[in-house]
């Protein structure tokens, strides 16, 4: 996949309830393009909204994500660097889910 694939996913993804198919496509697009998720936090409002929603709804105990949940709840949004870190966590979580179901 190419960087344009990530832009296409950004255009269609539901930031509140992203589908497993869209998350899988996003994982593969980032892996295939060797792209840094930080780059896509600028100018990709839907992906940015998705990672902020992911932080709001986080239910785990990973200290970074707990801190990001507190940050997004307190400020209403994440900084660019915070959103980039949350995107990395979201992608890693989805990769683990893909491995569990044997989709990779």
Residue, then its C-alpha position, 0 to 999 in steps of 0.5 A: x500500500x501507498x501513502x495515498x491508501x492512508x489518505x483514502x482510509x482517512x476519507x472513509x473511516x468512521x472516527x467514532x466506530x471504525x470497522x475492523x476492516x478499516x483498522x486492518x486496512x490502516x495497519x497494512x497501509x502504515x506497514x506497507x508504506x513504512x509511514x510514521x503515524x505521526x505524519x498523518x496527525x496533521x491534516x487528517x481530521x478523521x484519523x485524529x478524531x478516531x485516536x482521540x475517541x480511542x483514548x476517551x474509551x480506553x479501558x486498559x491499564x497501560x500507563x501512557x494510555x491512561x494518561x492520554x485518556x485523562x489528557x483528552x478528557x481534561x483538554x477535549x483534544x490531544x496534542x500532535x505528539x500525544x495523538x501520534x502516540x495514541x495512534x501507535x497504541x491503537x495500531x499495535x492493539x489492532x495488530x494483536x487482535x489480527x494475530x489472535x484471529x489469524x488474519x495476518 
